[in-house]
Amino acid sequence: MTSRVAPSSLIPSAVRSLFNVVNGIDFWLLGATGFLIAVGLNVLHFSQHTQGYFDKQLSYMYAGLALMLIVSRIPHKFWTNKWMVSLMYIVNLGLLVAVMLKGHAAQGAQRWLALGPITLQPSELAKLVVIFSLAAWLRNHRINSFFDIFKILGIMVVPAVLVFKQPDLGTSLTFGAVFLGLSYWSGATVMDILVLISPLLSLILNALNIEWWHMFLGALAVVLLIFWRTFDWKIWLRLAMIIVVMAANYGCGHARPQLWGLLKEYQQKRLTSFVNPYDDPRGSGYHILQSLIAIGSGGINGAGLGHGNQAQGAFIPERHTDFIFAVIGEELGFRICLFIVIAYGIICLRALFIAHQSRGDPAGAAMAIGLMCMFLFHAFINIGMTIGCMPVAGVPLPFLSYGGTALIVDLVAIGLLQSIYYHNPKEVKDDWG
C-alpha cells in the first residue's frame, strides 16, 4: 500500500520554499534600480530631441532585465572560476584591441565595435571582467604587504591602458577606483592607498600651485615617516621606500607637461574647465555653465517633464547621456535629484552589506565591493561634473544615461549582487520545523 501525504503536511514545505525564494531577493536593490530606470526612461520619453533614444533604451532595458534575472540565479562563483575568468579576460583584451583596429569613432573617441547587427562597447564589458579577475585572484591571495598590491595592479593595468588609448579617460579611471577599493578591502592600509594616489595628487597640485605642491611633498614625507608600515618594515627599508615614493612624486610633478601631453586636447580642456568655466564660456566651459543654469532654474519642483528651457532648447550638450542629471534637475527639480542620490546610496550601501555578509566567501565579497566602487565612482563623478565640482570625464550615470551596453552591464551588475546575496544568506533561526 502506498502511503499518502496529508495535504496539511505539504503546507509548511510550500511556505518554506516560498520563504526561501523571497528571502533570497534584495528588494532594496531592486527598488532603487527600478526607480532610477523609471526616471531615466521618462526623461527620454518626454524630450523633444531624444524620442528615438527612448525606444532603443526600452529595448535595452528588457534585454538587461532578462540577463539580470538569469545572472541572479547563476552561482556567482561561476564567474570567478579560473578557467572561465581566464577566457573572459583574454576575449575582452581581444575585443579592446579590435576596437583600436576596426572600431568606429564618435565625438573623437573610438570605443564601439560592430559585431553584425550589434554595436558593442567593450570598455563597458571590461569593467565587469576586471572585477571578476580581481575577485578570482583575491579569493586565495590576501594583501599582506604593500608589494602584494602590485600583483592585482598587474591584472588591472593592461585593460586600463587599452581603454585609455581609445581614448576613454572616464572608464580607465573607473578601473582605478575599483582597484583602490578592492585593495583596501583586501588588506591594504590607508597609508598604502595614500602612497598609490600621491603621484596623481602631485600632478594636480603642481598644475594648480607650486607652493601647495611643495607643502604637500613635505607633509607627505612626515606622514609616511610616522605612520606608514611602522611595525612591518625595518627602519632602513621604510626610509628607502619613503625616498622612492618622494622621488616618484617629485618626478611626476616635474614631468607634468610631458604627462599632460598624453591626453587629447579635448580631454585637457575638460579637466581644466571646471576650475573656472567662465574663462571659456563658449568653448570648454560651455557644458558646465549650461548644466548649472539648468539645475539652478529647476528649483524644488522643476519645470515639468518636457518643459525645461535649457533641455528642450538643446542648450545642454549630451543631455541624454553624460548630462542627463542636468535635465532631471531642470525638469523634475531638487526633490527628485535628492531621491536619485538616495537611490545610489541605497545601492552602494546594500553592496557593502552584501560584501560584509559574504566575508566567509572572499571572491563573492570582493566582487560586491568592486561593483559598489563602480557604481559609486560613476555616480559621484557624473553628478559632480554636472554641478561644477568635478571635471567633465565622460562618465555615464548608471541606469539613467542613454546607452545600450552601459545599461545592460549595470543591470547585470545588480543581478550579480543578487546572486551573491542569494548564495550567502544571513544566518537565521529555522522557525518552520
FILUM-580531 format. One line per field, with one value per residue (C-alpha): chain; residue in three letters; x, y, z; residue number from 1. Coordinates in nm, 3 decimals. Layout:
<sites>
cadena (A, ...) $
residuo (ALA, ...) $
x (X, ...) $
y (Y, ...) $
z (Z, ...) $
num (NUM, ...) $
</sites>
This chain:
<sites>
cadena (A, A, A, A, A, A, A, A, A, A, A, A, A, A, A, A, A, A, A, A, A, A, A, A, A, A, A, A, A, A, A, A, A, A, A, A, A, A, A, A, A, A, A, A, A, A, A, A, A, A, A, A, A, A, A, A, A, A, A, A, A, A, A, A, A, A, A, A, A, A, A, A, A, A, A, A, A, A, A, A, A, A, A, A, A, A, A, A, A, A, A, A, A, A, A, A, A, A, A, A, A, A, A, A, A, A, A, A, A, A, A, A, A, A, A, A, A, A, A, A, A, A, A, A, A, A, A, A, A, A, A, A, A, A, A, A, A, A, A, A, A, A, A, A, A, A, A, A, A, A, A, A, A, A, A, A, A, A, A, A, A, A, A, A, A, A, A, A, A, A, A, A, A, A, A, A, A, A, A, A, A, A, A, A, A, A, A, A, A, A, A, A, A, A, A, A, A, A, A, A, A, A, A, A, A, A, A, A, A, A, A, A, A, A, A, A, A, A, A, A, A, A, A, A, A, A, A, A, A, A, A, A, A, A, A, A, A, A, A, A, A, A, A, A, A, A, A, A, A, A, A, A, A, A, A, A, A, A, A, A, A, A, A, A, A, A, A, A, A, A, A, A, A, A, A, A, A, A, A, A, A, A, A, A, A, A, A, A, A, A, A, A, A, A, A, A, A, A, A, A, A, A, A, A, A, A, A, A, A, A, A, A, A, A, A, A, A, A, A, A, A, A, A, A, A, A, A, A, A, A, A, A, A, A, A, A, A, A, A, A, A, A, A, A, A, A, A, A, A, A, A, A, A, A, A, A, A, A, A, A, A, A, A, A, A, A, A, A, A, A, A, A, A, A, A, A, A, A, A, A, A, A, A, A, A, A, A, A, A, A, A, A, A, A, A, A, A, A, A, A, A, A, A, A, A, A, A, A, A, A, A, A, A, A, A, A, A, A, A, A, A, A, A, A, A, A, A, A, A, A, A, A, A) $
residuo (MET, THR, SER, ARG, VAL, ALA, PRO, SER, SER, LEU, ILE, PRO, SER, ALA, VAL, ARG, SER, LEU, PHE, ASN, VAL, VAL, ASN, GLY, ILE, ASP, PHE, TRP, LEU, LEU, GLY, ALA, THR, GLY, PHE, LEU, ILE, ALA, VAL, GLY, LEU, ASN, VAL, LEU, HIS, PHE, SER, GLN, HIS, THR, GLN, GLY, TYR, PHE, ASP, LYS, GLN, LEU, SER, TYR, MET, TYR, ALA, GLY, LEU, ALA, LEU, MET, LEU, ILE, VAL, SER, ARG, ILE, PRO, HIS, LYS, PHE, TRP, THR, ASN, LYS, TRP, MET, VAL, SER, LEU, MET, TYR, ILE, VAL, ASN, LEU, GLY, LEU, LEU, VAL, ALA, VAL, MET, LEU, LYS, GLY, HIS, ALA, ALA, GLN, GLY, ALA, GLN, ARG, TRP, LEU, ALA, LEU, GLY, PRO, ILE, THR, LEU, GLN, PRO, SER, GLU, LEU, ALA, LYS, LEU, VAL, VAL, ILE, PHE, SER, LEU, ALA, ALA, TRP, LEU, ARG, ASN, HIS, ARG, ILE, ASN, SER, PHE, PHE, ASP, ILE, PHE, LYS, ILE, LEU, GLY, ILE, MET, VAL, VAL, PRO, ALA, VAL, LEU, VAL, PHE, LYS, GLN, PRO, ASP, LEU, GLY, THR, SER, LEU, THR, PHE, GLY, ALA, VAL, PHE, LEU, GLY, LEU, SER, TYR, TRP, SER, GLY, ALA, THR, VAL, MET, ASP, ILE, LEU, VAL, LEU, ILE, SER, PRO, LEU, LEU, SER, LEU, ILE, LEU, ASN, ALA, LEU, ASN, ILE, GLU, TRP, TRP, HIS, MET, PHE, LEU, GLY, ALA, LEU, ALA, VAL, VAL, LEU, LEU, ILE, PHE, TRP, ARG, THR, PHE, ASP, TRP, LYS, ILE, TRP, LEU, ARG, LEU, ALA, MET, ILE, ILE, VAL, VAL, MET, ALA, ALA, ASN, TYR, GLY, CYS, GLY, HIS, ALA, ARG, PRO, GLN, LEU, TRP, GLY, LEU, LEU, LYS, GLU, TYR, GLN, GLN, LYS, ARG, LEU, THR, SER, PHE, VAL, ASN, PRO, TYR, ASP, ASP, PRO, ARG, GLY, SER, GLY, TYR, HIS, ILE, LEU, GLN, SER, LEU, ILE, ALA, ILE, GLY, SER, GLY, GLY, ILE, ASN, GLY, ALA, GLY, LEU, GLY, HIS, GLY, ASN, GLN, ALA, GLN, GLY, ALA, PHE, ILE, PRO, GLU, ARG, HIS, THR, ASP, PHE, ILE, PHE, ALA, VAL, ILE, GLY, GLU, GLU, LEU, GLY, PHE, ARG, ILE, CYS, LEU, PHE, ILE, VAL, ILE, ALA, TYR, GLY, ILE, ILE, CYS, LEU, ARG, ALA, LEU, PHE, ILE, ALA, HIS, GLN, SER, ARG, GLY, ASP, PRO, ALA, GLY, ALA, ALA, MET, ALA, ILE, GLY, LEU, MET, CYS, MET, PHE, LEU, PHE, HIS, ALA, PHE, ILE, ASN, ILE, GLY, MET, THR, ILE, GLY, CYS, MET, PRO, VAL, ALA, GLY, VAL, PRO, LEU, PRO, PHE, LEU, SER, TYR, GLY, GLY, THR, ALA, LEU, ILE, VAL, ASP, LEU, VAL, ALA, ILE, GLY, LEU, LEU, GLN, SER, ILE, TYR, TYR, HIS, ASN, PRO, LYS, GLU, VAL, LYS, ASP, ASP, TRP, GLY) $
x (0.000, 0.137, 0.148, -0.035, 0.086, -0.176, -0.240, -0.176, 0.177, 0.255, 0.178, 0.491, 0.708, 0.542, 0.566, 0.931, 1.008, 0.831, 1.009, 1.349, 1.282, 1.160, 1.430, 1.691, 1.586, 1.726, 1.422, 1.614, 1.844, 1.553, 1.353, 1.638, 1.726, 1.365, 1.325, 1.638, 1.539, 1.188, 1.322, 1.566, 1.303, 1.056, 1.315, 1.398, 1.029, 0.928, 1.230, 1.168, 1.515, 1.554, 1.239, 1.434, 1.655, 1.357, 1.252, 1.608, 1.664, 1.339, 1.465, 1.799, 1.614, 1.418, 1.738, 1.914, 1.632, 1.631, 2.006, 1.978, 1.724, 1.940, 2.262, 2.090, 2.024, 2.368, 2.608, 2.848, 3.141, 3.087, 3.226, 3.540, 3.624, 3.989, 3.912, 3.608, 3.773, 4.086, 3.876, 3.676, 3.991, 4.161, 3.847, 3.792, 4.152, 4.093, 3.780, 3.964, 4.241, 3.980, 3.819, 4.152, 4.196, 3.845, 3.615, 3.411, 3.459, 3.219, 3.298, 3.672, 3.673, 3.695, 3.501, 3.240, 3.271, 3.015, 2.950, 2.691, 2.370, 2.502, 2.710, 2.916, 3.123, 3.392, 3.515, 3.185, 3.221, 3.582, 3.462, 3.287, 3.572, 3.828, 3.610, 3.577, 3.951, 4.044, 3.787, 3.923, 4.277, 4.179, 3.993, 4.325, 4.563, 4.500, 4.712, 4.959, 5.223, 5.248, 5.415, 5.115, 4.915, 5.119, 5.011, 4.649, 4.764, 4.914, 4.574, 4.403, 4.661, 4.653, 4.280, 4.300, 4.576, 4.386, 4.071, 4.271, 4.409, 4.059, 4.055, 3.814, 3.952, 3.636, 3.628, 4.004, 3.961, 3.679, 3.931, 4.147, 3.858, 3.777, 4.144, 4.183, 3.858, 3.944, 4.300, 4.174, 3.907, 4.165, 4.421, 4.592, 4.625, 4.512, 4.878, 4.920, 4.629, 4.777, 5.108, 4.932, 4.737, 5.010, 5.168, 4.828, 4.789, 5.136, 5.035, 4.722, 4.888, 5.185, 4.943, 4.743, 5.008, 5.377, 5.383, 5.092, 5.280, 5.596, 5.390, 5.223, 5.559, 5.683, 5.364, 5.365, 5.720, 5.636, 5.311, 5.475, 5.766, 5.529, 5.251, 5.348, 5.417, 5.584, 5.551, 5.601, 5.932, 6.270, 6.372, 6.618, 6.351, 6.097, 6.340, 6.431, 6.064, 5.982, 6.269, 6.135, 5.783, 5.908, 6.123, 5.820, 5.610, 5.886, 5.935, 5.562, 5.535, 5.821, 5.708, 5.360, 5.400, 5.504, 5.234, 4.977, 5.064, 4.944, 4.586, 4.386, 4.319, 3.950, 4.040, 4.279, 4.008, 3.757, 3.992, 4.072, 3.742, 3.564, 3.809, 3.679, 3.432, 3.389, 3.738, 3.594, 3.213, 3.152, 3.412, 3.539, 3.329, 3.003, 2.895, 2.929, 2.774, 2.466, 2.431, 2.449, 2.189, 1.955, 1.986, 1.957, 1.643, 1.469, 1.418, 1.247, 0.976, 1.121, 0.959, 0.792, 0.886, 0.934, 0.915, 1.275, 1.403, 1.765, 1.690, 1.420, 1.604, 1.904, 2.133, 2.256, 2.507, 2.488, 2.160, 2.062, 2.395, 2.660, 2.444, 2.107, 2.124, 2.111, 1.790, 1.644, 1.739, 1.568, 1.253, 1.197, 1.363, 1.570, 1.338, 1.380, 1.754, 1.771, 1.582, 1.826, 2.123, 1.947, 1.883, 2.254, 2.332, 2.099, 2.263, 2.613, 2.519, 2.343, 2.651, 2.865, 2.622, 2.630, 3.011, 3.012, 2.755, 2.976, 3.303, 3.335, 3.337, 3.635, 3.555, 3.190, 3.278, 3.545, 3.302, 3.041, 3.299, 3.418, 3.062, 2.999, 3.311, 3.198, 2.853, 2.986, 3.256, 3.021, 2.750, 2.999, 3.188, 2.882, 2.673, 2.984, 3.061, 2.704, 2.716, 3.066, 3.252, 3.433, 3.592, 3.391, 3.520, 3.263, 3.129, 2.764, 2.514, 2.415, 2.058, 1.980, 2.215, 2.126, 2.348, 2.272, 2.589, 2.614, 2.255, 2.286, 2.616, 2.463, 2.164, 2.391, 2.586, 2.264, 2.199, 2.546, 2.480, 2.151, 2.336, 2.594, 2.313, 2.117, 2.410, 2.544, 2.227, 2.215, 2.228, 1.870, 1.694, 1.478, 1.127, 0.948, 1.029) $
y (0.000, 0.339, 0.596, 0.920, 1.254, 1.461, 1.797, 1.979, 1.842, 2.000, 2.349, 2.401, 2.273, 2.507, 2.801, 2.718, 2.712, 3.043, 3.197, 3.083, 3.234, 3.566, 3.576, 3.544, 3.871, 4.206, 4.428, 4.742, 4.686, 4.617, 4.916, 5.164, 5.027, 5.036, 5.397, 5.510, 5.332, 5.477, 5.831, 5.787, 5.645, 5.923, 6.191, 6.033, 5.986, 6.348, 6.506, 6.663, 6.571, 6.213, 6.034, 5.769, 5.707, 5.617, 5.321, 5.191, 5.234, 5.046, 4.754, 4.760, 4.760, 4.447, 4.270, 4.387, 4.275, 3.931, 3.899, 4.032, 3.760, 3.488, 3.609, 3.642, 3.265, 3.160, 3.099, 3.393, 3.153, 3.054, 3.391, 3.360, 3.004, 3.012, 2.879, 3.098, 3.417, 3.350, 3.301, 3.621, 3.821, 3.709, 3.758, 4.104, 4.205, 4.086, 4.300, 4.604, 4.557, 4.505, 4.838, 5.015, 4.849, 4.830, 5.015, 5.312, 5.655, 5.916, 6.252, 6.197, 5.855, 5.508, 5.297, 5.099, 4.770, 4.641, 4.266, 4.206, 4.390, 4.452, 4.755, 4.678, 4.894, 4.656, 4.907, 4.865, 4.487, 4.530, 4.676, 4.350, 4.134, 4.327, 4.290, 3.914, 3.882, 4.073, 3.881, 3.549, 3.648, 3.780, 3.459, 3.295, 3.592, 3.844, 4.160, 4.111, 4.362, 4.675, 4.482, 4.247, 4.539, 4.542, 4.186, 4.291, 4.614, 4.399, 4.240, 4.577, 4.784, 4.611, 4.663, 5.008, 5.116, 4.977, 5.165, 5.484, 5.464, 5.465, 5.730, 5.671, 5.851, 5.803, 5.423, 5.392, 5.597, 5.361, 5.075, 5.278, 5.331, 4.957, 4.871, 5.107, 4.991, 4.623, 4.684, 4.847, 4.579, 4.302, 4.429, 4.745, 5.024, 5.385, 5.484, 5.235, 5.396, 5.741, 5.627, 5.491, 5.811, 6.056, 6.087, 6.189, 6.443, 6.578, 6.623, 6.814, 7.035, 7.108, 7.229, 7.444, 7.598, 7.518, 7.627, 7.394, 7.112, 7.176, 7.184, 6.857, 6.690, 6.796, 6.682, 6.352, 6.271, 6.341, 6.140, 5.840, 5.850, 5.844, 5.611, 5.400, 5.033, 5.118, 4.763, 4.571, 4.703, 4.765, 5.129, 5.106, 4.958, 5.220, 5.502, 5.353, 5.316, 5.670, 5.801, 5.607, 5.744, 6.102, 6.065, 5.936, 6.233, 6.480, 6.324, 6.325, 6.689, 6.795, 6.564, 6.720, 6.890, 6.563, 6.358, 6.625, 6.581, 6.217, 6.345, 6.452, 6.823, 6.789, 6.586, 6.858, 7.122, 6.907, 6.859, 7.230, 7.398, 7.303, 7.518, 7.833, 7.764, 8.140, 8.155, 7.995, 8.017, 7.933, 7.658, 7.419, 7.579, 7.566, 7.221, 7.308, 7.655, 7.530, 7.247, 7.485, 7.714, 7.420, 7.277, 7.622, 7.710, 7.386, 7.487, 7.247, 7.107, 7.159, 7.292, 6.962, 6.683, 6.819, 7.183, 7.268, 7.565, 7.453, 7.089, 7.132, 7.423, 7.194, 7.422, 7.131, 6.920, 6.541, 6.583, 6.218, 6.073, 6.249, 6.546, 6.381, 6.477, 6.844, 6.773, 6.599, 6.893, 7.140, 6.943, 6.740, 6.965, 6.925, 6.670, 6.407, 6.481, 6.414, 6.085, 5.987, 6.047, 5.842, 5.561, 5.544, 5.550, 5.253, 5.054, 5.120, 5.051, 4.728, 4.621, 4.695, 4.498, 4.204, 4.210, 4.208, 3.928, 3.730, 3.779, 3.398, 3.393, 3.611, 3.606, 3.700, 3.975, 4.117, 4.111, 4.303, 4.564, 4.602, 4.657, 4.906, 5.104, 5.104, 5.245, 5.490, 5.628, 5.674, 5.847, 6.067, 6.182, 6.231, 6.424, 6.617, 6.730, 6.847, 7.073, 7.201, 7.019, 6.765, 6.774, 6.655, 6.299, 6.143, 5.901, 5.792, 5.800, 5.439, 5.342, 5.698, 5.782, 5.651, 5.366, 5.004, 4.832, 5.052, 4.984, 4.610, 4.596, 4.791, 4.555, 4.252, 4.404, 4.418, 4.056, 3.965, 4.137, 3.948, 3.622, 3.692, 3.782, 3.467, 3.228, 3.386, 3.417, 3.563, 3.319, 3.295, 3.059, 2.798, 2.876, 2.629, 2.286) $
z (0.000, -0.099, 0.173, 0.118, 0.243, 0.414, 0.239, 0.563, 0.577, 0.239, 0.361, 0.572, 0.285, 0.035, 0.272, 0.338, -0.036, -0.093, 0.202, 0.071, -0.271, -0.134, 0.131, -0.144, -0.311, -0.203, -0.256, -0.160, -0.457, -0.692, -0.568, -0.607, -0.951, -1.070, -0.957, -1.142, -1.464, -1.449, -1.412, -1.699, -1.934, -1.853, -1.924, -2.261, -2.347, -2.287, -2.451, -2.791, -2.909, -2.781, -2.899, -3.090, -2.790, -2.571, -2.787, -2.804, -2.431, -2.363, -2.573, -2.391, -2.059, -2.149, -2.255, -1.939, -1.710, -1.871, -1.823, -1.467, -1.383, -1.538, -1.371, -1.033, -1.031, -1.157, -0.866, -0.863, -0.824, -1.188, -1.297, -1.086, -1.190, -1.301, -1.650, -1.702, -1.580, -1.787, -2.100, -2.036, -1.968, -2.291, -2.503, -2.360, -2.432, -2.788, -2.815, -2.681, -2.936, -3.211, -3.118, -3.169, -3.510, -3.656, -3.418, -3.533, -3.380, -3.248, -3.088, -3.105, -2.940, -3.096, -2.847, -3.043, -3.226, -3.477, -3.450, -3.719, -3.622, -3.270, -3.173, -2.866, -2.631, -2.499, -2.240, -2.054, -2.053, -1.938, -1.607, -1.516, -1.648, -1.439, -1.128, -1.193, -1.246, -0.931, -0.725, -0.855, -0.757, -0.415, -0.335, -0.247, -0.217, 0.058, 0.063, 0.347, 0.239, 0.028, -0.252, -0.284, -0.417, -0.737, -0.816, -0.858, -1.023, -1.297, -1.363, -1.394, -1.580, -1.921, -1.994, -1.834, -2.076, -2.376, -2.272, -2.211, -2.565, -2.723, -2.561, -2.272, -1.967, -1.758, -1.781, -1.726, -1.407, -1.306, -1.314, -1.078, -0.834, -0.836, -0.785, -0.487, -0.326, -0.357, -0.237, 0.082, 0.135, 0.093, 0.341, 0.215, 0.472, 0.442, 0.408, 0.124, -0.060, 0.002, -0.146, -0.455, -0.526, -0.417, -0.767, -0.906, -0.626, -0.709, -1.072, -0.975, -0.713, -0.938, -1.204, -0.961, -0.735, -0.698, -0.332, -0.249, -0.417, -0.212, 0.109, 0.008, -0.050, 0.293, 0.467, 0.277, 0.388, 0.755, 0.749, 0.585, 0.829, 1.127, 1.010, 0.707, 0.783, 1.114, 1.252, 0.927, 0.795, 0.944, 0.962, 0.671, 0.442, 0.547, 0.477, 0.139, 0.041, 0.153, -0.059, -0.359, -0.306, -0.269, -0.581, -0.773, -0.657, -0.739, -1.080, -1.160, -1.065, -1.291, -1.572, -1.572, -1.915, -2.076, -1.899, -1.983, -2.347, -2.334, -2.313, -2.615, -2.647, -2.562, -2.252, -2.137, -2.176, -1.990, -1.695, -1.664, -1.750, -1.425, -1.221, -1.390, -1.674, -1.730, -1.883, -2.196, -2.168, -2.534, -2.552, -2.287, -2.011, -2.208, -2.083, -1.716, -1.742, -1.926, -1.677, -1.381, -1.541, -1.596, -1.244, -1.084, -1.280, -1.181, -0.819, -0.579, -0.807, -1.156, -1.472, -1.555, -1.794, -2.143, -2.029, -1.945, -2.145, -2.138, -2.213, -2.477, -2.635, -2.686, -2.485, -2.271, -2.466, -2.437, -2.249, -2.300, -2.184, -1.974, -1.871, -1.817, -1.449, -1.552, -1.746, -1.442, -1.221, -1.453, -1.531, -1.211, -0.956, -0.644, -0.478, -0.749, -0.765, -0.392, -0.432, -0.709, -0.479, -0.208, -0.459, -0.544, -0.175, -0.119, -0.399, -0.265, 0.098, 0.003, -0.194, 0.112, 0.332, 0.090, 0.095, 0.475, 0.482, 0.239, 0.428, 0.451, 0.069, -0.033, -0.407, -0.354, -0.107, -0.341, -0.633, -0.430, -0.327, -0.687, -0.809, -0.528, -0.627, -0.991, -0.909, -0.650, -0.879, -1.175, -0.970, -0.782, -1.092, -1.314, -1.062, -0.953, -1.308, -1.372, -1.065, -1.143, -0.866, -1.084, -1.429, -1.728, -1.761, -1.992, -1.729, -1.777, -1.492, -1.412, -1.518, -1.627, -1.914, -2.258, -2.372, -2.451, -2.336, -2.024, -1.915, -1.974, -1.782, -1.492, -1.475, -1.493, -1.202, -0.999, -1.093, -0.968, -0.636, -0.608, -0.678, -0.406, -0.165, -0.254, -0.220, 0.101, 0.312, 0.657, 0.944, 1.068, 1.303, 1.133, 1.257, 1.033, 1.164) $
num (1, 2, 3, 4, 5, 6, 7, 8, 9, 10, 11, 12, 13, 14, 15, 16, 17, 18, 19, 20, 21, 22, 23, 24, 25, 26, 27, 28, 29, 30, 31, 32, 33, 34, 35, 36, 37, 38, 39, 40, 41, 42, 43, 44, 45, 46, 47, 48, 49, 50, 51, 52, 53, 54, 55, 56, 57, 58, 59, 60, 61, 62, 63, 64, 65, 66, 67, 68, 69, 70, 71, 72, 73, 74, 75, 76, 77, 78, 79, 80, 81, 82, 83, 84, 85, 86, 87, 88, 89, 90, 91, 92, 93, 94, 95, 96, 97, 98, 99, 100, 101, 102, 103, 104, 105, 106, 107, 108, 109, 110, 111, 112, 113, 114, 115, 116, 117, 118, 119, 120, 121, 122, 123, 124, 125, 126, 127, 128, 129, 130, 131, 132, 133, 134, 135, 136, 137, 138, 139, 140, 141, 142, 143, 144, 145, 146, 147, 148, 149, 150, 151, 152, 153, 154, 155, 156, 157, 158, 159, 160, 161, 162, 163, 164, 165, 166, 167, 168, 169, 170, 171, 172, 173, 174, 175, 176, 177, 178, 179, 180, 181, 182, 183, 184, 185, 186, 187, 188, 189, 190, 191, 192, 193, 194, 195, 196, 197, 198, 199, 200, 201, 202, 203, 204, 205, 206, 207, 208, 209, 210, 211, 212, 213, 214, 215, 216, 217, 218, 219, 220, 221, 222, 223, 224, 225, 226, 227, 228, 229, 230, 231, 232, 233, 234, 235, 236, 237, 238, 239, 240, 241, 242, 243, 244, 245, 246, 247, 248, 249, 250, 251, 252, 253, 254, 255, 256, 257, 258, 259, 260, 261, 262, 263, 264, 265, 266, 267, 268, 269, 270, 271, 272, 273, 274, 275, 276, 277, 278, 279, 280, 281, 282, 283, 284, 285, 286, 287, 288, 289, 290, 291, 292, 293, 294, 295, 296, 297, 298, 299, 300, 301, 302, 303, 304, 305, 306, 307, 308, 309, 310, 311, 312, 313, 314, 315, 316, 317, 318, 319, 320, 321, 322, 323, 324, 325, 326, 327, 328, 329, 330, 331, 332, 333, 334, 335, 336, 337, 338, 339, 340, 341, 342, 343, 344, 345, 346, 347, 348, 349, 350, 351, 352, 353, 354, 355, 356, 357, 358, 359, 360, 361, 362, 363, 364, 365, 366, 367, 368, 369, 370, 371, 372, 373, 374, 375, 376, 377, 378, 379, 380, 381, 382, 383, 384, 385, 386, 387, 388, 389, 390, 391, 392, 393, 394, 395, 396, 397, 398, 399, 400, 401, 402, 403, 404, 405, 406, 407, 408, 409, 410, 411, 412, 413, 414, 415, 416, 417, 418, 419, 420, 421, 422, 423, 424, 425, 426, 427, 428, 429, 430, 431, 432, 433) $
</sites>
